[in-house]
Amino acid sequence: MELAGTRVGPDVDGTLQFSAVIRDGGPIDATTWRRMLLTDAELARGLAPEQALRQLAELARGSLVVVYGVGEAVVAQLADALSRFGDGSTRLCDLTHVGAFVCPGHFDPSLREVALALGLRTRLIRRAQPAAELLAQVLPLMADTVGQLPPLLLEECRDNADVLVWPGFAPFRDVIARAVGGQRTALTPANRVTVLLRQPWDLPRIERPANQAPPRPDEVRELLSPGGRVAELHPDYEHRPEQIAMAERVTRAFLDDEVLLVEAGTGVGKSLAYLIPALLWASRTGQRVAVSTATKNLQEQLVRKDIPFLEKVLGFPFRATVVKGRENYVCARKFAEAYERARNSMLTEDRLAALKTLAWACLSSNRDLSSVGEARGGGLAAGEHFAAALRSDGETCHRRACRYNAACAVERLRRVALASDLLILNHALLFAAGPSTGVLPPFSRLVFDEAHLVEDVCTEFLGLTFSARQCQRVLNRLGHRGDPLALLHRLEADVQRSPEALANQIDPTVLGELLSSVEAAAASSRALVDLASELTRELTGREEASRMRLKPESFAGEAGSAFAEAAVDLAGELRLVSGQARGLAKRFEEAGDELDVADAQGYANELQGLADSLQEMASAVEIIVAQEDGGYVYWADVERGDVELHAAPIDVGPLLADGILAEMKTVVLTSATLTVEGDAGFFRQRLGLDRLGQGRLACEVFPSSFDYPNQAILAVPTDAPLPTEDEWLSYTVRAIIDLLVASQGRGLVLFTARSVLERAYEACVGPLTAAGIPVLCQYRDGTRAALQAELIRDKASVLFATRSFFAGVDVPGDSLECVILTKLPFAVPSDPVIQARCESLEAEGIDAMSEYYIPQAIVTFRQAFGRLIRSRKDRGVIAVLDRRLLSRPYGRRFRASIPQCGEVLCETAGMIARVQRFLRS
């Protein structure tokens, strides 16, 4: 352990006063040695714990000792030492919890994170001495930040100083007193929260001169050309003719009301190529433009990098807003109710989490839950009792009748989106909600980025799903014995508090009948899960099936017949509950203010929302079991404790073309992979683009300008076993180890199945670690963002991952020089959707293997290839350990779909030697 301290105050210069390495005499492991950067001399001067603590107590005599982020155990030890070795004049204050008020949304920010948030530039801290000096710098800035917090929030902090601690710190106590003033407000804690959550939301559209001419292609060219504003302001500007040509073409698509399919190779810079025309169009015409992405990574890039840069480039104000589904935001009513419960909790960790979350909620501009970090040890993010019910949802929304409407994050989002020029959303929200519904305001100009994923997302959100687990959750929200937060139990409590008023309007037996119906439906839902296991055994011989296709004959056997009958009965029970809930909602609406119940209309809206959800579930179950629509494919996912029933359109093209695309004036669909062998016919057919009116559709390809012949090589071993052969996995493990040792790590290993990934990782991690190569594994070592960040940070590291890392991963530079694709990425042929689409094409006389199955795999292959070269300076190898790329006729189609690059096609030993020479040349 290392201990350091520095005096601060008006009469001292803040230089270090005390520093000591504390040793207990035991051995020091290598990891601790490296992490602390200890020297032999420092270890030799190390002090025994008692000796070091005596010196600290002497130094701190009569002072206030301030610590940050050292942990409760260390704070307790310091307090004990100061008491034992001091004279009682020393006080100790732990300011750790003030960090959450300086960095709202972070429950336990480090001192370095706090310093960065306060504008101090600091490196990673590994030693006590720089940490003590940094704390001395941070303290006055912390005090300034505290003084700027809302007075009502400071009142709440002052009232809870026993758990926060920092409001009792003398300098902060004075700051709070000045900010709050001498008079205490008469607001109760609940009312404080209500006021704190309120935010102004009526934002007008930005006013601009009327009758401006739409943007012209030559204006866009001028902005992006050498000598233009982009070149002037971008520190790493590169002249990209393909980017300029794409931007001009997108501008013409806006002018001519076209649907434009545009492939932009890696390095073209497609984001600016569509954002500049979109923003110019919105500002000149007043017509809102929407940009839809498939991944959060791209959304983050647009919001944090591209949009701020274009604010400088374009020179006029505009408003761009990220719009997500309502479940991403906190419900103000639920938050206020949960906060009150947690604030009065007996558990300190609950109270701490509640106060820190209140700071985030009242300081956040949008209350997006993705901006809230996890609480260590419980509370909002980790504690189910405080967390699960905070999300906004349509089922329990009180709508405009809600007394927290003025603080509603979703309502504010609607208003902000309505006042925006550019909307940034995702494919899922677009297909789930549709334009001009839900939180989305009307728009008629749309850009799909990552358009290669449109069919998959459209399939998911234009289909139907019933989940027994979700059904149980909705029923529990309505009524669940032992849960005082369930709607019927809250209502029952109100009935007991005001029996005379309610007795005349609400028949008490209605509540009991509804609760009985809820319990019966919940029991039927649980029984359906058991029957699903029996159906799975009957159809597959297993108890669980990740995906099991359902056909009419699936319900012919004994277990199938029982399952279908139980599913139809459950649908009937859900309809009964839905009808009873609607009836009760109607009684509340009719009674209105005559009832002695707080928020009667809110109860009505909540009942109606839950009734709608149960009605939708009942319809989904009936449709999936009946299977009357031949244009859909049906399947079940069965796992322990749940069954999900699905129906999805086999061909989304007509639905997409006649739906969203027909509603839009301009649609731009762009990606780095929209062609197969240089032709966009596959995507045109899959997305129904050929159904569009004469002259509306245009296709363009802007290839990458990277020097692939010199920057990259494709390596394929000619002696690799086929994936169907027994020795394939053991060969693949050896090849992975040898390739990554040759590349000195810096690798991404991609698998098409999680089970194979797990087995390969277990076999590779030991030898690679022994070679000094850190190994990361998806599903084990953190989130997608954290894994990508670690790949960039530790250049020697490698990542084992599955299909979700084939796209959207950007690791430029020498942190990634070797991409290994273990197998050609064909979809699982038994997947119900793939199977049904192939059958549908074959019925039309189309060769499904050639026209669908192989092209789909080629697109995924191109995405994996695109991970390798991300800039003009990158060099690297993509090794495909699947000799079908050479031995099968379709292999030529795969190779013809990627940029021409160097090739190494030989036996494994020679391939590895040549890979090593290329990377080290």
Buried (B, 14 or more C-beta within 10 A) or exposed (E): BBBBBBBBEEEEEBEBBBBBBBBEEEEEEEEEEEEBEBEEEBEEEBBEBEEBBBBBBEBBBEBBBBBBBBEEEBBEBBBEBBEEBBEEEBBBBBBBBBBBBBBBBBBBBBBBBBBBBBEEEBEEBEBBBBBBBBBBBBBEBBBEBBBEBBBBBBBBBBBBBEBBBBBEBEBBBEBBEEBBEEEEEEBEBEEBBBBBBBBEBEBEEBEBEEEEEBBBBEBBBBBBBEEBBBBEEBEEEEEBEBBBBBBBBBBBBBBEBBBBBBBBBBBBBBBBBBBBBBBBBBBBBEBBBBBBBBBBBBBBBBBEEBBEBBBEBBEEEBBBBBBBBBEBBBBBBBBBBBBBBBBEBEBEBBBBBBBBBBBBBBBBEBBBBEBBBEBEBBBBBBBEBBBEBBBBBBBBBBBEBBBBBBBBBBBBBBBBBBBBBBBBBBBBBBBBBBBEEBBBBEBBBBBBBBBBBBBBBBBBBBBBBBBBEBBBBBBBBBBBEEEEBBBBBBBBEBBEEEEEBBEEBBEEEEBEEBBEBBBBBBEBBEBBBEBBBBBBBBBEEEEBBEBBBBBEEBBEBEBBEBBBEBBBBBBBBBBBBBBBBBEBBEBBBEBEEEBBBEBBBBBBBBBBBBBBBBBBBBBBBBBBBEBEEEEBBBBBBBBEEBBBBBBBBBBBBEBBBEBBBBBBBBBBBBBBBBBBBEBBBBBBBBBBBEBBEEEBBBBBBBBBBBEBEEBBBBBBBEEBBEBEEEEBBEBBBBBBBBBBBBBBBBBBBBBBEEEBBBBBBEBBBEBBEEEEBBBBBBEEBBEBEEBBEBBBEBBBBBBBBBBEBBBBBBBEEBBBBBBBBBBBBBBEEEBBBBBBBBEBBBEEEBEBBEBBBBBBBBBBBBBBBBBBBBBEEBBBBBBBBBBBBBEBEBBEBBBEBBBEBBBBBBEBEBBBBBBBEBBEE
